[in-house]
């Protein structure tokens, strides 16, 4: 092997800089905004004013996320569903669709995994796990297929239909967990444990198989999007459905297929939480994975490879938030504020570029131009 | 007449439908005020959507604007109640604190609408992404501040109360319940009707309305006849924010007197569906909102006052979660069935770029 020449190395560095500079700047600005909000809320809450409280909070956040080996494992466990969820939103983005329904697909996937997992909990793991995973993926895929199908046939915009499905999923979950799936004679609505269908723990106290599957999923998605005909068609339809139709592709079919794939991936996120860490389900089962996934996909510009660092960032914040709440008495909801600020800064990138001269950087959020254009959709899809 | 009824009762499904119709006729008059009340945030949100989208700007951020306004109204009330106090006046139970809180809620909604206007008109960001980020931001900031304020278990400043119309009016036969539906209401619910009529007239009969529609349909043509596209869009989006703010204030200051995280529960999105079903007109939006809210209200009534007979047995056998999911389900079905025939303004969602003068 020959040593890479300095020029090649410089060019590689420039490429990384072009992609990473704006997200990093956005994170920095969000941390500053978060600090200002912490100081401001000290004033609202009254009591003694502590000017270094933001620093204490952030240090506790970092310590909670990466302080010990177990903390790092916890962070990875929190990251893995975000990887699947981020991919679910990203694939849809690539096809020109905005999948706000990751939350509902996530819940349906979790429900499918817990229902099948409980049923096969006595079987050997080698049989039980694939069945539970398949059920979770299928339930998520169905939840993704519905809005895709409605969009392709009637033009009902996926932003509204997927959000309605999010609320319907909550009710389906409550219905099943307090009904057919409930442990008989239990005082509270709760399901049985998934037993042998649980992901095996590979490292640390709870570093489970799902973390590995998440990395594999990123590689597979990356390959599908850039190395297969299907991936090419998804990207073509996302960029310009008319041109894709003229080239003999079927935008409607791709719309349905991409939403189904997205639903399956979000279903994997739900499966990951149920089989990897929760092991059973209560009727109030719910996490922030769905909305965090949108942030992950936007931060990663819908690039499968970028999903990994973006998911790690939000996974670390979610995992570290508890220690921050204990040590600095800062509500864990601060993570939501930081997340929202990152997105706001990213979406206002053109202005940021004008203010600070960042040469050679790429646009931070580059959604396909078709997302808003298809809204309401009086014009039927080609 | 009885013969026909009995004959109809004999056919199983038709009989059940017939019974259901009779049940609806019996329960709708007493719950009509509730239907209008739960339609209020939907209708106000839909009006906000109509104003934005008629001028060509998609606003998904209605949900977040509502949430932020609901929080602000409640929080300002909580903050000022111990300082200003005051007894509720005879008119809608208004106190100075409530009025200031309402003002604050509206100001916040103006500010959020201004951010959305700036992002989607000047920055030309994707409008649906901009709106979604506003929703995520509103969720995060209100959740965070609510966690801080709720620590002190504060007392709320109360809420606007409904007017009690004289019983001479509401006891009138046939029209009595319709009058009660519109009059036994709080100030924000009552204002909806006025706003719908005013906006409908303005949108289709005034210079502002003509310009707004021109900008939403064909901005380039509008610009060539001297209409300032950017200014019209800014003005519409920002003023429309007030309507979403009013919807939020209704949630925390009229229908309840408290705030919970995520209390909008998707109403901002159902409002968008109402706007689409109502074909981007104020009156249509109100009717669609009433349709959605009557499903919500009937679902609730069914769970605590089911009809008798076999119909009752059938309906009570259905779990409550089905009724809770009903408004969302109806939204999807109506949207999928209607949207193909409901055509949005032609330039909806497309940023306008002025051609540079050479």
Interface residues (C-beta under 8 A of the other chain):
Chain A: X37 X41 X44 X45 X98 X100 X150 X153 X154 X155 X156 X157 X159 X160 X161 X163 X164 X165 X166 X167 X168 X171 X172 X174 X175 X179 X291 X294 X295 X298 X331 X332 X333 X334 X335 X336 X337 X338 X339 X340 X341 X343 X344 X347 X348 X350 X351 X365 X367 X371 X372 X373 X375 X376 X377 X378 X380
Chain B: X53 X58 X60 X119 X123 X124 X125 X126 X127 X128 X129 X130 X132 X133 X136 X137 X139 X140 X141 X143 X144 X145 X146 X147 X148 X149 X151 X152 X265 X266 X269 X270 X272 X273 X276 X319 X321 X322 X324 X325 X328 X329 X331 X332 X335 X336 X337 X339 X340 X342 X343 X344 X348 X349 X350
